[in-house]
Amino acid sequence: MATNPNQISIFVYDKLRTYSGVTRHTNRISPEVIDEASTKFPYIVYGIRNNQPTNTKSGTSRMDTVTVVLKIVGDSYSILSELSDACRQALDYRDDLPEGISKLYFQLRDMSMMMTLSQMVFMF
C-alpha cells in the first residue's frame, strides 16, 4: 500500500503537539513553513522530504520509505537537546501507527548552529 504523505504529516503533528516532553518547551509546531521573524523560540518545523516507493514488477509498492525532517530551533542548547530527545520519544517506534504504516523510527542525521545578528540559534 502506498504511503500517503499527508497521513504521515498529520500523525507527526498530533504526536508532537500532545507529547508532554515537547509541549513542556513549546507549542509552536508547524508543517513546512513558520514565520521565523515573529515566532518565539523554541519552535519546530517539520516536513516530508521524499516518499520513495519500492518498485515491483507485479503491482503497486507495498513498502515506501518516507523521510520526515524536523527543524528544531531555539536560543538555548540545553532546551534544544531536551526537545530533540522529546521529539524522538514522541515519534520513535510507535505502536499506535496509522493504518498502512508498519514502522516509524527516528534518526538524528546532523546538528548545525546558525548565528544571527542578535543571538545564537541552534538547530537540531
C-alpha positions as CSV (number, residue, x, y, z in Angstrom):
1,M,0.0,0.0,0.0
2,A,1.5,3.4,-1.0
3,T,2.0,5.7,1.9
4,N,0.1,9.0,1.9
5,P,2.5,11.8,2.9
6,N,-0.4,13.8,4.3
7,Q,-1.3,11.0,6.6
8,I,2.2,10.9,8.0
9,S,2.3,14.7,8.4
10,I,-0.9,14.6,10.5
11,F,0.5,11.8,12.6
12,V,3.8,13.6,13.3
13,Y,1.9,16.8,14.2
14,D,-0.5,15.0,16.5
15,K,2.3,13.2,18.3
16,L,4.5,16.2,18.8
17,R,1.7,18.5,20.0
18,T,0.4,16.0,22.5
19,Y,3.7,14.7,23.9
20,S,4.4,16.4,27.3
21,G,8.2,16.4,26.8
22,V,7.7,18.5,23.7
23,T,4.9,20.7,25.0
24,R,6.8,21.5,28.2
25,H,9.1,23.6,25.9
26,T,7.0,24.7,23.1
27,N,3.6,24.5,21.4
28,R,4.9,26.2,18.2
29,I,4.9,23.3,15.8
30,S,4.3,23.8,12.1
31,P,4.3,21.8,8.9
32,E,6.8,23.1,6.3
33,V,6.7,26.9,7.0
34,I,6.8,29.2,10.0
35,D,7.3,32.9,10.2
36,E,10.8,32.9,11.7
37,A,10.9,36.6,12.2
38,S,7.9,36.8,14.5
39,T,7.9,33.3,16.1
40,K,9.4,33.0,19.6
41,F,12.0,30.3,20.4
42,P,11.9,27.4,20.6
43,Y,9.8,26.1,17.7
44,I,9.6,23.0,15.4
45,V,9.1,22.9,11.7
46,Y,8.7,19.6,10.0
47,G,8.1,18.3,6.5
48,I,8.1,15.3,4.3
49,R,11.2,15.4,2.1
50,N,10.6,12.3,0.0
51,N,8.3,9.4,-0.4
52,Q,10.2,6.7,-2.2
53,P,8.3,3.5,-3.2
54,T,9.8,0.1,-3.6
55,N,9.0,-0.7,-7.2
56,T,7.7,-4.1,-8.1
57,K,7.0,-5.9,-11.4
58,S,3.7,-7.2,-10.2
59,G,1.8,-4.2,-8.8
60,T,1.9,-1.2,-6.6
61,S,4.5,-0.6,-3.9
62,R,4.0,-2.5,-0.7
63,M,6.6,-0.6,1.3
64,D,7.6,3.1,0.9
65,T,10.4,4.9,2.6
66,V,9.4,8.4,3.8
67,T,11.8,10.9,5.1
68,V,10.4,13.4,7.7
69,V,12.7,16.3,8.6
70,L,12.3,18.1,11.9
71,K,13.9,21.5,12.3
72,I,14.1,22.4,16.0
73,V,15.2,26.0,16.5
74,G,15.9,27.9,19.7
75,D,18.3,30.0,21.6
76,S,19.4,27.5,24.3
77,Y,21.4,24.4,23.6
78,S,20.2,22.7,26.8
79,I,16.5,23.2,25.9
80,L,17.1,22.1,22.3
81,S,18.9,19.0,23.5
82,E,15.9,18.1,25.7
83,L,13.5,19.0,22.9
84,S,15.2,16.8,20.4
85,D,15.2,13.9,22.8
86,A,11.5,14.5,23.5
87,C,10.7,14.6,19.7
88,R,12.5,11.2,19.4
89,Q,10.5,9.8,22.3
90,A,7.2,11.1,20.8
91,L,7.8,9.6,17.4
92,D,10.2,6.6,17.6
93,Y,9.0,3.1,17.2
94,R,5.3,3.8,18.0
95,D,2.7,1.1,18.4
96,D,-0.2,3.3,17.5
97,L,0.7,4.0,13.9
98,P,-2.0,4.9,11.3
99,E,-3.2,2.1,9.0
100,G,-0.8,1.4,6.2
101,I,2.3,2.4,8.2
102,S,4.2,-0.5,9.6
103,K,7.4,1.1,11.1
104,L,8.5,4.6,12.2
105,Y,11.9,5.3,13.6
106,F,13.8,8.4,14.3
107,Q,17.4,9.1,13.2
108,L,19.4,12.2,14.1
109,R,21.3,12.9,10.9
110,D,23.1,16.2,11.7
111,M,23.2,19.2,14.0
112,S,24.1,22.6,13.0
113,M,24.4,26.1,14.5
114,M,23.3,29.3,12.9
115,M,24.4,32.7,14.0
116,T,22.1,35.7,13.7
117,L,23.0,39.3,14.5
118,S,21.4,39.3,17.9
119,Q,21.6,35.7,19.1
120,M,22.9,32.3,18.6
121,V,20.3,29.9,17.2
122,F,20.8,26.1,17.4
123,M,19.1,23.8,15.0
124,F,18.8,20.0,15.5
